[in-house]
Amino acid sequence: MTSPVDFLNDISWGGIKALSQMQEFNNLDRDIEGSAKRWKKFVEMEAPEKEKLPQEWKNKTALQKLCMMRALRPDRMLYALRYVLFFLRVLIEILNSILF
């Protein structure tokens, strides 16, 4: 599958197309094509896993964001997982201090 945008290679675009088949990611491919400038800025960030996703995609769950990161920037997956796990640990510590 050939990527229609210059900032995603064909493999990444294939991942986006696969995600777009799922209800949670419906129209992701169209949004990336239609707002290419915004998505390019996000994809080309040094640490995109620490940034909000563009537009309505910023409201996705942590797992959904990881799925999108896997397609958009597979080179940042380890960092994205560490980032999510760090916040989960902080949340657990806060909950433990409140509940116990």
N, C-alpha and C positions, 0 to 999 in steps of 0.2 A: 504494500500500500504506500503510495507516494504522499509525502507530507505537503500540504498546500501552503505551509508557512515556513519561513526560512530559519526560524529559531528552534524547530523540532526536527529531529531526524526521522526517517521512515519508521524505525522501530518504535520510537516514542509516539508517533502519530498513530500507529497501529494500536498501542495501548490506550490512547485516548478514544479511538473509535470503539474498542472493546468496552471500555467503561461507559461510553455513551449509549450502549445497548441496554444498560441497567436503568431502572426507574430513577434511582438516586442521582444519576449522572446524565439524565436525559438532556439533550441539546448541548452538552459540554463541547462537543466538536464544533458545533455551529457558533457557540459563543467565542471559542478561541479564534475561529476564522473571522468572525465579525468584529471582534475587539482585539485584533492581533497586536496592536501597539501596546495595549495594557498588559496582555499576557506575555509579550516578549520582555517587557520590563521586569515582570515577576520571575520568569524563567531564568533570566540572565543575572539575577541578584546573586551576590556571593553566598548568602545563607537564606535561601527562600523559605526553608522550613521554620524560620523564626518570624516570618512575615504573614500578614493576612492574605488569603487568596483574593483575587479580584471579584468584584461585584457580589452577586448573591452566593457565590461559592464560599465566601468567608464564614458562612453559617453552618458548614458541614461538621460532622462529628470528627473526633480525632482519627478514628479508623478510616473514614472516608477521605480525610485529608492525606493520610498515609498512602491510600490507593492512588490518589491523584499525583502525589509526589513521586510515587514509583513510576508512573507513566511520564511525567514531565521532566524529572531530574533523578534518574536512578542512582546517579553518583552521590546524591545527598541522603539516601535512605538511612544509612547508619546514623547520621547526625539527626535526622528527623525522629528516628526511634528513640535515641538518647534524650532528645528534647521532650518528647511525649512522656517517657518514663520519669524524667526529672519532675515534671509537673504532677504526675500521678503520685509520686513519693511525697511531695509537698502537700498535696490534697489529703493523703492518708494521714500524715502527721497532724494536720489541722483537725481532721475529723476525730482522730484519737484524743487530741487534747480537749476537744469539746465534749465528746461522749464519755470519756473515762477520767 
